[in-house]
């Protein structure tokens, strides 16, 4: 009896295996190809084609080969998506016995996808699934708009992002994987997206999206968490390498869109951050918190706050931005009220501010109220800057002024009571006007000047030396003596010509009227010259 049951089980198993083998031989899946192509084309609003359709009983799926999804002809005549294989999960019973195609899932293997944006900000995927992509005569079957599949997957894909007309080289993202459960155009569904970024970066986006916007697929509402690791914006094609802006960034944020306004709140940890051509990468990571929103239709946005942290203090940026065909245009304000210089000093090289070689700032505060305007990669930064009560250690200003070396210097660095100026920095030139500086050990100075893109200094200052300190008193005494001597010589010469003695006028504090000083060279190696001769003319 036992042997008989064993034989029965073996026979049933053999029959089942035989059935699995022979059923695909009798199911000509390619006869369903027109039906599947038409339904997919109707669903997506784009023509879908493939070469052959086969049936896999083991996978309960139809397998399409050499699939192509047409692009919006306004963007390209090449396919929007190409893949060697598309697996369409189906219910086997209805397919075999009723010849009905009831789709349960989609899996696209190793597709190549083209994402293209035009000058008006529209994407080539905007019309997917929407009424704009369909001929007026096209009628969807009633079941198609509400089609829900258990799972939609893209595995090992590549995405090429470009623009028309071209504004930059296309950027290719590899290892793109997308998974969506209970996928539907008519309602919200959970999704997960991951991709490899250029130069070893990783991206993961997880959340919910839908229902699909028929007006513009790019306006589909969603909420998601975004994680990016090791983002190199230059390698990713987001920033021109010639702009001098670079970093390696880790980003953690929450982003959402209601179809009209998109918003994002998150944190960025920027390693080796550099924001200027003449700058150098930050030695320590810089933490940035941000909160921004974007009006998708108007292509304008608001920066509610960007907080750039250093130590336990932060500078804050607020304002607006707008997208144009050429660039992202900024209109921002940076507020840095009385921030400790000791904590800010590490940020100075990032924006190209350099100190004399071997020197450093100790103590004091920096205040700035700056406007940041223009294209994001060609900004102009303007506004007042104020430094109070700091010490420029390692730089003896008094001994560096050529023509005044005999009068000694400021030992142990230079104590600065105040430096105020108005800054106007652009990629073409940095102009610094209305400079006022007060160094108690020497005196005061006023003037203006420029810094070229290469870092060359060209400043014209007028220094007034104080008689209340050793250096200033020595300079004033020497200058007044020199002026009196010159006056006597001039008087003698005039007397000889006129036949009578000309009395020289006593000096009236020539040095107190100011001594012209020029500053050239570079910030690391400045050349400071006092034009004593100009005072004697």
WOVENDA-V829599 format. One record per backbone hydrogen bond with DSSP energy under -0.5 kcal/mol. NH is the residue of the N-H (numbers start at 0). CO is the residue of the C=O. E is the energy in kcal/mol with one decimal. If there is no record, write none. Layout:
# WOVENDA-V829599
nh->NH co->CO e->E
nh->NH co->CO e->E
This chain:
# WOVENDA-V829599
nh->4 co->0 e->-2.0
nh->5 co->1 e->-1.9
nh->6 co->2 e->-2.2
nh->7 co->3 e->-2.2
nh->8 co->4 e->-2.5
nh->9 co->5 e->-2.5
nh->10 co->6 e->-2.5
nh->11 co->7 e->-2.7
nh->12 co->8 e->-2.5
nh->13 co->9 e->-2.5
nh->14 co->10 e->-2.5
nh->15 co->11 e->-2.6
nh->16 co->12 e->-2.6
nh->17 co->13 e->-2.7
nh->18 co->14 e->-2.4
nh->19 co->15 e->-2.4
nh->20 co->16 e->-1.6
nh->21 co->17 e->-2.6
nh->22 co->18 e->-2.5
nh->23 co->19 e->-0.6
nh->24 co->21 e->-0.6
nh->25 co->21 e->-1.1
nh->25 co->22 e->-1.4
nh->26 co->22 e->-1.2
nh->27 co->25 e->-0.8
nh->28 co->26 e->-1.5
nh->30 co->27 e->-1.9
nh->31 co->28 e->-2.2
nh->32 co->29 e->-1.1
nh->35 co->31 e->-2.8
nh->36 co->32 e->-2.9
nh->37 co->33 e->-2.4
nh->38 co->34 e->-2.3
nh->39 co->35 e->-2.6
nh->40 co->36 e->-2.6
nh->41 co->37 e->-2.4
nh->42 co->38 e->-2.4
nh->43 co->39 e->-2.5
nh->44 co->40 e->-1.8
nh->45 co->40 e->-0.7
nh->48 co->67 e->-2.2
nh->50 co->64 e->-2.3
nh->51 co->64 e->-0.7
nh->53 co->62 e->-2.2
nh->55 co->60 e->-3.1
nh->56 co->54 e->-0.6
nh->59 co->55 e->-0.6
nh->59 co->56 e->-0.5
nh->60 co->55 e->-2.1
nh->61 co->87 e->-2.8
nh->62 co->53 e->-3.0
nh->63 co->61 e->-0.6
nh->63 co->85 e->-3.3
nh->64 co->51 e->-2.1
nh->65 co->83 e->-1.9
nh->66 co->82 e->-1.9
nh->67 co->48 e->-2.6
nh->68 co->80 e->-2.6
nh->69 co->46 e->-2.5
nh->69 co->67 e->-0.5
nh->74 co->71 e->-2.5
nh->75 co->71 e->-2.0
nh->79 co->68 e->-2.5
nh->80 co->68 e->-1.6
nh->81 co->111 e->-1.8
nh->82 co->66 e->-2.1
nh->83 co->108 e->-0.5
nh->84 co->108 e->-0.7
nh->85 co->63 e->-2.5
nh->86 co->106 e->-2.8
nh->87 co->61 e->-3.5
nh->87 co->85 e->-0.6
nh->88 co->86 e->-0.7
nh->88 co->104 e->-2.4
nh->89 co->59 e->-2.5
nh->90 co->101 e->-1.6
nh->91 co->89 e->-0.6
nh->94 co->90 e->-1.4
nh->95 co->91 e->-2.7
nh->96 co->92 e->-2.9
nh->97 co->92 e->-0.5
nh->97 co->93 e->-1.5
nh->98 co->93 e->-0.6
nh->99 co->93 e->-2.1
nh->101 co->99 e->-0.8
nh->102 co->100 e->-0.7
nh->103 co->88 e->-3.3
nh->104 co->88 e->-1.0
nh->105 co->150 e->-2.2
nh->106 co->86 e->-2.2
nh->107 co->152 e->-2.8
nh->108 co->84 e->-1.8
nh->108 co->106 e->-0.6
nh->109 co->107 e->-0.5
nh->109 co->154 e->-3.1
nh->111 co->81 e->-2.8
nh->112 co->110 e->-0.5
nh->112 co->157 e->-2.8
nh->113 co->79 e->-2.4
nh->114 co->112 e->-0.6
nh->114 co->159 e->-3.0
nh->115 co->113 e->-0.5
nh->116 co->161 e->-1.7
nh->117 co->121 e->-2.7
nh->118 co->163 e->-0.7
nh->120 co->117 e->-1.9
nh->123 co->115 e->-2.2
nh->125 co->122 e->-1.5
nh->127 co->124 e->-1.5
nh->128 co->43 e->-3.1
nh->129 co->126 e->-1.5
nh->131 co->213 e->-0.7
nh->132 co->129 e->-1.3
nh->133 co->130 e->-1.4
nh->137 co->134 e->-1.6
nh->143 co->140 e->-1.5
nh->144 co->140 e->-0.7
nh->146 co->143 e->-2.0
nh->148 co->182 e->-2.3
nh->149 co->103 e->-2.2
nh->150 co->103 e->-1.0
nh->151 co->179 e->-2.6
nh->152 co->105 e->-2.0
nh->153 co->177 e->-2.5
nh->154 co->107 e->-2.6
nh->156 co->175 e->-2.9
nh->157 co->110 e->-2.3
nh->158 co->172 e->-2.7
nh->159 co->112 e->-2.7
nh->160 co->158 e->-0.5
nh->160 co->170 e->-3.0
nh->161 co->114 e->-2.5
nh->161 co->159 e->-0.5
nh->163 co->116 e->-2.1
nh->170 co->160 e->-2.2
nh->172 co->158 e->-3.1
nh->173 co->195 e->-0.9
nh->175 co->156 e->-2.7
nh->176 co->193 e->-2.6
nh->177 co->153 e->-2.2
nh->178 co->191 e->-2.4
nh->179 co->151 e->-2.5
nh->180 co->189 e->-1.5
nh->181 co->149 e->-2.3
nh->182 co->148 e->-1.4
nh->184 co->146 e->-0.6
nh->188 co->208 e->-2.6
nh->189 co->180 e->-0.5
nh->190 co->206 e->-2.8
nh->191 co->178 e->-2.1
nh->192 co->204 e->-2.8
nh->193 co->176 e->-2.5
nh->194 co->202 e->-1.9
nh->195 co->173 e->-3.0
nh->196 co->200 e->-3.1
nh->199 co->196 e->-0.8
nh->200 co->196 e->-0.8
nh->200 co->197 e->-0.7
nh->201 co->228 e->-2.4
nh->202 co->194 e->-2.4
nh->203 co->226 e->-2.5
nh->204 co->192 e->-3.1
nh->205 co->224 e->-2.1
nh->206 co->190 e->-2.0
nh->207 co->222 e->-2.6
nh->208 co->188 e->-2.5
nh->209 co->220 e->-2.4
nh->211 co->184 e->-1.8
nh->213 co->211 e->-0.6
nh->216 co->125 e->-3.6
nh->218 co->215 e->-2.4
nh->219 co->216 e->-1.5
nh->220 co->210 e->-0.6
nh->221 co->256 e->-1.6
nh->222 co->207 e->-2.4
nh->223 co->254 e->-2.7
nh->224 co->205 e->-3.1
nh->225 co->252 e->-2.9
nh->226 co->203 e->-2.6
nh->227 co->250 e->-2.4
nh->228 co->201 e->-2.7
nh->230 co->248 e->-3.1
nh->231 co->229 e->-0.5
nh->232 co->230 e->-0.6
nh->235 co->231 e->-2.4
nh->236 co->233 e->-1.4
nh->237 co->232 e->-2.1
nh->238 co->232 e->-1.5
nh->242 co->239 e->-2.1
nh->243 co->240 e->-0.8
nh->245 co->273 e->-2.2
nh->247 co->270 e->-2.3
nh->248 co->230 e->-2.4
nh->249 co->268 e->-1.9
nh->250 co->227 e->-2.4
nh->251 co->266 e->-2.2
nh->252 co->225 e->-2.4
nh->253 co->264 e->-2.7
nh->254 co->223 e->-2.6
nh->255 co->262 e->-2.3
nh->256 co->221 e->-2.6
nh->257 co->260 e->-1.6
nh->261 co->293 e->-2.7
nh->262 co->255 e->-2.8
nh->263 co->291 e->-2.6
nh->264 co->253 e->-2.2
nh->265 co->289 e->-2.1
nh->266 co->251 e->-2.7
nh->267 co->287 e->-3.0
nh->268 co->249 e->-2.6
nh->269 co->267 e->-0.7
nh->269 co->285 e->-3.0
nh->270 co->247 e->-3.1
nh->270 co->268 e->-0.6
nh->273 co->245 e->-2.4
nh->274 co->349 e->-2.5
nh->275 co->243 e->-0.6
nh->275 co->349 e->-0.6
nh->278 co->275 e->-1.2
nh->279 co->348 e->-2.1
nh->281 co->272 e->-1.7
nh->285 co->269 e->-2.8
nh->286 co->308 e->-0.6
nh->287 co->267 e->-2.9
nh->288 co->306 e->-2.1
nh->289 co->265 e->-2.4
nh->290 co->304 e->-2.0
nh->291 co->263 e->-2.5
nh->292 co->301 e->-2.1
nh->293 co->261 e->-3.2
nh->294 co->299 e->-3.6
nh->295 co->259 e->-2.6
nh->295 co->293 e->-0.8
nh->296 co->259 e->-0.6
nh->298 co->294 e->-1.8
nh->299 co->294 e->-1.0
nh->300 co->320 e->-3.1
nh->301 co->292 e->-2.2
nh->302 co->318 e->-2.9
nh->303 co->290 e->-1.6
nh->303 co->301 e->-0.9
nh->304 co->290 e->-1.5
nh->305 co->316 e->-1.6
nh->306 co->288 e->-2.7
nh->307 co->305 e->-0.6
nh->307 co->314 e->-2.9
nh->308 co->286 e->-2.9
nh->308 co->306 e->-0.8
nh->309 co->312 e->-2.6
nh->312 co->309 e->-1.8
nh->314 co->307 e->-2.1
nh->315 co->334 e->-2.2
nh->316 co->305 e->-2.2
nh->317 co->332 e->-2.1
nh->318 co->302 e->-1.7
nh->319 co->330 e->-2.3
nh->320 co->300 e->-2.1
nh->321 co->328 e->-2.1
nh->322 co->298 e->-2.9
nh->323 co->326 e->-2.0
nh->328 co->321 e->-3.0
nh->328 co->326 e->-0.6
nh->329 co->373 e->-3.0
nh->330 co->319 e->-2.3
nh->331 co->371 e->-2.9
nh->332 co->317 e->-3.1
nh->333 co->369 e->-3.1
nh->334 co->315 e->-3.1
nh->334 co->332 e->-0.5
nh->335 co->333 e->-0.5
nh->335 co->367 e->-2.8
nh->337 co->335 e->-0.7
nh->338 co->365 e->-2.8
nh->340 co->363 e->-2.1
nh->342 co->339 e->-0.8
nh->343 co->339 e->-1.1
nh->344 co->340 e->-2.2
nh->346 co->343 e->-2.3
nh->347 co->343 e->-0.7
nh->347 co->344 e->-1.0
nh->348 co->344 e->-0.6
nh->349 co->346 e->-0.6
nh->350 co->346 e->-0.9
nh->350 co->347 e->-0.8
nh->351 co->348 e->-1.3
nh->352 co->347 e->-2.3
nh->353 co->351 e->-0.6
nh->356 co->523 e->-2.7
nh->358 co->355 e->-2.2
nh->359 co->392 e->-1.9
nh->361 co->390 e->-2.1
nh->364 co->387 e->-2.0
nh->365 co->338 e->-2.5
nh->366 co->385 e->-2.9
nh->367 co->335 e->-1.8
nh->368 co->383 e->-1.7
nh->369 co->333 e->-2.0
nh->370 co->381 e->-3.5
nh->371 co->331 e->-2.6
nh->372 co->370 e->-0.6
nh->372 co->379 e->-2.5
nh->373 co->329 e->-1.7
nh->375 co->327 e->-2.8
nh->377 co->374 e->-1.9
nh->379 co->372 e->-3.0
nh->380 co->424 e->-2.9
nh->381 co->370 e->-2.2
nh->381 co->379 e->-0.5
nh->382 co->422 e->-2.2
nh->383 co->368 e->-0.6
nh->384 co->420 e->-2.6
nh->385 co->366 e->-2.8
nh->386 co->418 e->-2.9
nh->387 co->364 e->-2.4
nh->388 co->416 e->-2.2
nh->389 co->415 e->-1.7
nh->390 co->361 e->-1.9
nh->391 co->413 e->-3.0
nh->392 co->359 e->-1.9
nh->392 co->390 e->-1.5
nh->394 co->391 e->-1.2
nh->396 co->394 e->-1.1
nh->399 co->395 e->-0.8
nh->399 co->396 e->-1.1
nh->400 co->396 e->-0.7
nh->400 co->397 e->-0.7
nh->401 co->399 e->-0.9
nh->401 co->527 e->-3.0
nh->403 co->400 e->-1.7
nh->406 co->403 e->-2.1
nh->407 co->404 e->-1.8
nh->410 co->408 e->-0.8
nh->412 co->409 e->-0.7
nh->413 co->391 e->-1.4
nh->415 co->389 e->-3.3
nh->415 co->413 e->-0.5
nh->416 co->414 e->-0.6
nh->416 co->437 e->-2.4
nh->417 co->437 e->-1.3
nh->418 co->386 e->-2.2
nh->419 co->435 e->-2.8
nh->420 co->384 e->-1.9
nh->421 co->432 e->-2.9
nh->422 co->382 e->-3.1
nh->422 co->420 e->-0.5
nh->423 co->430 e->-2.1
nh->424 co->380 e->-3.4
nh->425 co->428 e->-2.0
nh->429 co->450 e->-2.2
nh->430 co->423 e->-3.2
nh->430 co->428 e->-0.6
nh->431 co->448 e->-2.9
nh->432 co->421 e->-2.6
nh->432 co->430 e->-0.5
nh->434 co->446 e->-2.6
nh->435 co->419 e->-2.5
nh->436 co->444 e->-2.5
nh->437 co->417 e->-2.8
nh->438 co->442 e->-2.8
nh->439 co->437 e->-0.6
nh->441 co->438 e->-2.6
nh->442 co->438 e->-2.2
nh->443 co->463 e->-2.5
nh->444 co->436 e->-2.0
nh->445 co->461 e->-1.8
nh->446 co->434 e->-1.2
nh->447 co->459 e->-1.6
nh->448 co->431 e->-2.2
nh->449 co->457 e->-1.7
nh->450 co->429 e->-2.3
nh->451 co->455 e->-2.3
nh->452 co->427 e->-0.6
nh->454 co->451 e->-2.1
nh->456 co->520 e->-3.0
nh->457 co->449 e->-1.9
nh->458 co->518 e->-2.3
nh->459 co->447 e->-2.5
nh->460 co->458 e->-0.5
nh->460 co->516 e->-3.5
nh->461 co->445 e->-2.6
nh->462 co->514 e->-2.8
nh->463 co->443 e->-2.9
nh->464 co->462 e->-0.5
nh->464 co->510 e->-0.5
nh->465 co->441 e->-2.0
nh->468 co->465 e->-0.7
nh->472 co->468 e->-2.9
nh->473 co->469 e->-2.3
nh->474 co->470 e->-2.4
nh->475 co->471 e->-2.7
nh->476 co->472 e->-2.5
nh->477 co->473 e->-2.4
nh->478 co->474 e->-2.9
nh->479 co->475 e->-2.7
nh->480 co->476 e->-2.4
nh->481 co->477 e->-2.5
nh->482 co->478 e->-2.3
nh->483 co->479 e->-2.5
nh->484 co->480 e->-2.5
nh->485 co->481 e->-2.3
nh->486 co->482 e->-2.4
nh->487 co->483 e->-2.5
nh->488 co->484 e->-2.1
nh->489 co->485 e->-2.6
nh->490 co->486 e->-2.6
nh->491 co->487 e->-2.5
nh->492 co->488 e->-2.2
nh->493 co->489 e->-2.4
nh->494 co->490 e->-2.3
nh->495 co->491 e->-2.0
nh->496 co->492 e->-1.9
nh->497 co->493 e->-2.4
nh->498 co->494 e->-1.6
nh->499 co->494 e->-1.3
nh->501 co->490 e->-0.5
nh->502 co->500 e->-0.6
nh->511 co->508 e->-0.7
nh->512 co->508 e->-0.7
nh->512 co->509 e->-1.4
nh->513 co->510 e->-1.5
nh->514 co->462 e->-3.1
nh->516 co->460 e->-3.0
nh->517 co->528 e->-2.6
nh->518 co->458 e->-2.0
nh->519 co->526 e->-2.4
nh->521 co->524 e->-1.2
nh->522 co->454 e->-0.5
nh->525 co->522 e->-0.5
nh->526 co->519 e->-2.4
nh->527 co->399 e->-0.6
nh->527 co->525 e->-0.6
nh->528 co->517 e->-2.6
nh->528 co->526 e->-0.5
nh->529 co->401 e->-2.1
nh->530 co->515 e->-3.2
nh->530 co->528 e->-0.6
nh->531 co->529 e->-1.7
nh->533 co->530 e->-0.6
nh->534 co->530 e->-0.7
nh->534 co->531 e->-1.2
nh->535 co->531 e->-0.7
nh->535 co->532 e->-0.9
nh->536 co->533 e->-0.7
